[in-house]
């Protein structure tokens, strides 16, 4: 017996599904993203409440215990995580979703007499396990608990092929027999496949793999909905799977790479992870006062934010600098590369937090033709997304990636902590061009010094 009538359960599930669809629509634009996020949260609340109210009364206590345990772990983590650690958090949440779907499928195997249901269970087990293990490796790479470079060893493709063939064989056996030991073996093979899939991925490709694994989790959740006969899980999982797939393809296109090249490029030397050596070539250094003069007497300034801005938490200072320049009659825009930072929209969220107007955030396709009219391009903590090697060096690991055309500005100023290369690990020749100067230091502190000098002009 439950507290909620089945008809009301279906209606509430429909309402939650509509909320999820509207949330995705809202998240498609920075202007409506906050509202979309709230609508999605409302849908999740409706879904959880409906499950709770439609559960059998004898299970309510266990549900409350599970909710309490999850809240105790999740709430402090979510509150303490930094903006620069959001991709790691996304990877963890995604892995938990895939793992949960796999465990549910394993528990339901004993009640599945229909081969088609067992097929859905096998799919959920395998894909959920791949997502769980792969997400764990991406978290470790982004958190630098292990090397961010591709990890390969002789015979890796052969090992991957053997694991996948064994998983297919175990899956067929589970569908035919419903054997629990074989299902556990399939789960273990899925975990191994997830690890082997992500180990060869490195550099700037890691965030793209997170998006791909997110699609995997969505598919696993949708399949678990078929196993449980839960329409909402089917709808929500399908939405996540479809949106994750679209996002993965968009990110891969922004990097100028194929999804296959991202997953298996390390086997032929095609990963985006290069050397981490610090260059000793001479560059032209500037002081904060020199940069302030360049900015203060310009007519057009384009600011290019990157991961270094997020690490330094300098978004508010960057916004203040933009306001100070606009008060002097200078036109200021922010150039946003699709994969700047560690995930799509990273810079949009960062700058929106500092109340930078949405109209000032211009995507790559819109801003690139305008660099040639810019007096100064101020690059704050970005490197790979402005590196001309993506266009000129066929041997570069980022060759073919669309970049922000910073080199076309009359003057280019880089705010960098050091001469270490970007996440892709390759040198940027733009740093050594005559029109380029560098201001070394923490991005927030450097921006504050430049802001003070601009106000003193």
Phi, psi and omega in degrees: 000141179233171182276347188239135178293142181304326179295315178294325177301314180296319180295319179292322175299321178296317178299317179297319180297319178298319178299318180296319180294315179295326179296315178298322177297316180293325182286355181284351181222139178301329182294325184251006186296319181298315179295319178299320179296319179294320178296319177297319178296321177298317178299318178296320178297315178299317182297313181295317179297321180294317177300316181298313184285336180266359179285156176294140188302326182291346180262355185300318181300318180293324178297317179297320178297317180296318179297317180296316181296316179296321180293321180298323180279314191283318186300310179297322180296314182295326181285329185269343185295140179273160179302324181289345181257007180301318179301321177297319179295318177300317179299316180296311180300319180296317179297320178298319178298314179295318179295320179297317179299318180295318180294319177300316179297320180296319180291330182277350184300322182294342180257004186260109177260341182273128179301328180291323175294319179295328176296317177297323178296316180299315179300314181296317179301310186291309184291320178297320179293319177300316181295318181297309183291317180297321179295325177297320179291319178296322176299314181297323179292312182292328179278357181060034170281344173216172182298142176276354180280159177300140177249110180231158176212157182303133178086006181302315178301323179293316179298317178299317180297318180296316180298316181294319178295320178296322179295318178297316180297316179296322179297316178298318180296321179294319178299320183282325188247336185071024184289126178291316178302321178292327177293322176295320176299318178299319178299316180295320178294324176296319177298317178297319180296321178297318179295313182293331180291322188265334181307319182283000181266137181211176176062218183287357178281340186300313179300330179292322179294328175301317179296320178296316179294330175297320176296320177301315180299318178301317179295321178296318179295319178299317178294323177294331174297322175295321180296317184272351184069032183252110184295323182297319178296322178297314181294309183297317180295321178295319177299315180295317180297316181292313182294322177296322178293315179298317180295320179299315180295321179294318179294319179298319178296322179295334177270355181069031184227161174268159178297320178298320178295326178291317183285322188239009183297330182296336180293336179238020176079027185254019179283160178277001180269116179249213181286154176248014183290145179272128182287147176246013177293145182289143177229167179265112181269152178230161172263168177299324179293320178298315179296320180299321179295316178301315182287316187294336182247019175271164173257331182221126179233135175241123179261130181248102180277151177216190184300327180299327176294320180293318180299318182279353184054045184261014184296323180292321178293322177297320178295320177296319178298318178299318178296319180296321179290319178296328177295338177268008179084016182266136177279126184231132174227159175250127181265123186248116173273143184302330182243023174294140185088217183238005178196159179299136178080003183303312182289325178300314180294318182299313184282329175296326176299330179268011177064031171288128182302142180301327181295338181274349180266106185249130181288165188305314182297329181278322188273334186305316179294346185268351180296327181293343177262000183274134175286321181222134168251117182258108184263115185248096174077014177253154178214295186297325185284356176237010186279116181298345179301335178296339180254332192249339187248102183295337179273357182285143178294344177255012182302132181097348179284127175298137183234166171283130188279056182299326184299343182276350177290156181294319177228142179236128178239124177258129169260110185227149176283323182202184179269013176297145180289172179285192186298329179284350174075030181233153183285147180251109183293342179297335180296340186252006180283154184299328183276003185254136172230156184237138173245110185273145177139176174300134187300318181295316180294319179296317179297321180296320178294318179295319179300315178299320180290324178296316180295335182274352182294000000 
